[in-house]
Amino acid sequence: MSRFFDLVSKPARDMGGYSPGAPAPSREVRPQLIKLDSNENPFGPSPRAIEAMRSTLAAVNTYPDDNCSLLRHKLATEHGLRPEQVLVTPGSTALLGLLCQTLLGPALNAVTSQRSFIVYSLAVHAAGAHVIEAPMRDDTFDLDAILAAIDANTRLAFLANPNNPTGTMVEAATVERFLARVPGHVVVVLDEAYYEFALHFAAQRGVTYSRSLDYLRQGASVVVLRTFSKAHGLAGLRVGYGLGPAELLGYCARMRNTFSVSSVAQSAALAALDDQEHIQRVVENNALQAEALWQGLNDLGYRAVPTSANFICCDLGEDAAAVSRRLQDEGVGVRPLGPWGAPNCIRVTIGTPAQNAAFLNALRRVAERGFIVGSQTLAES
Ligand SMILES: Cc1ncc(COP(=O)(O)O)c(C=O)c1O
């Protein structure tokens, strides 16, 4: 039946693969689909980034700078690190893959939590290793359970902070206590993809979000992941970076594809870093709209988890995949969390005020009609 099954590597045979949200709809097919399923930035990139991309286009006949030197230096300066402590990759997920290829292999494992970023287990499996998922407690990480899951074969521990898909954040003091107890043979990945949003929320709430770069400066075995995909609105370009020990990032760099971060992406990222006003507008909208969305969901009678990111996790008390299909019919895309083991929950991106109002109205209409109408649901599934 299959020509290649016996030829491909074991990880390629065994892996399930990533299922992204709905692809951006073509204008003809779904002109008005409101895409709240992938934690993207509803305001798009900074105008400065767009201008920078335009000015790079005429030179795309030449290969990009393989070391992303300008961007790397700028990031190093901004974070008070040396350039060797920065590695730019095509999205931070690419660095997850490099870390797994560099540190893992058969018989080794990585530890993370249940209901966390799905790419962790994909990257670990692709490296032929095992993933151990510690249980969650109250929609957030149980760092004691993660510690307890670490064994002699563990090389990586992943903490998404804030976590995707729950949106919950672990405060700096808690991370510090965790790091103090992690054994020396384990590299901790502090995935801060939603850093700018979390920082804003933490300031509002009077808590300390992250001191991750301090740990790095003190010589801890941590790699901090950041991305231009979220607050900077450049998800489609694929550019992110890791901040970590120079030696470890050097090994990761050996494993990467050459010229993997395009010149267009590098120039856009450089320009995006300079547009703090854009970031400010994005995080302020996000915080205001998080409140409106959370309240709207509560008013409809649903339990929504308070968020520190640009999305909200909400328990609908019903089959979320069926509700999501209905919402899609109403013109709104959200992510059902069945693949995360939460079949009654959705994750909805915090959009513009108009998008969020449209989502809440659509959800109200779907709820009023009743989510699951026996035969119709059967026919859908
Ligand atoms: C926790 C987490 N890390 C990393 C990423 C991916 O970022 P990038 O687009 O840089 O690969 C995401 C994206 O959704 C995420 O939720």
PDBQT file of the ligand as one rigid body, heavy atoms in Angstrom, charges set to zero:
ROOT
HETATM    1  C1  LIG A 401       3.856  29.532  23.113  1.00  0.00    +0.000 C 
HETATM    2  C2  LIG A 401       4.200  29.841  21.688  1.00  0.00    +0.000 A 
HETATM    3  N1  LIG A 401       5.478  29.804  21.307  1.00  0.00    +0.000 NA
HETATM    4  C3  LIG A 401       5.838  30.052  20.044  1.00  0.00    +0.000 A 
HETATM    5  C4  LIG A 401       4.886  30.353  19.094  1.00  0.00    +0.000 A 
HETATM    6  C5  LIG A 401       5.269  30.488  17.650  1.00  0.00    +0.000 C 
HETATM    7  O1  LIG A 401       5.888  31.572  17.312  1.00  0.00    +0.000 OA
HETATM    8  P1  LIG A 401       6.564  31.744  15.881  1.00  0.00    +0.000 P 
HETATM    9  O2  LIG A 401       5.517  32.292  14.985  1.00  0.00    +0.000 OA
HETATM   10  O3  LIG A 401       7.658  32.683  16.198  1.00  0.00    +0.000 OA
HETATM   11  O4  LIG A 401       7.093  30.429  15.396  1.00  0.00    +0.000 OA
HETATM   12  C6  LIG A 401       3.553  30.401  19.423  1.00  0.00    +0.000 A 
HETATM   13  C7  LIG A 401       2.559  30.684  18.384  1.00  0.00    +0.000 C 
HETATM   14  O5  LIG A 401       1.410  30.551  18.466  1.00  0.00    +0.000 OA
HETATM   15  C8  LIG A 401       3.196  30.133  20.757  1.00  0.00    +0.000 A 
HETATM   16  O6  LIG A 401       1.921  30.131  21.117  1.00  0.00    +0.000 OA
ENDROOT
TORSDOF 0
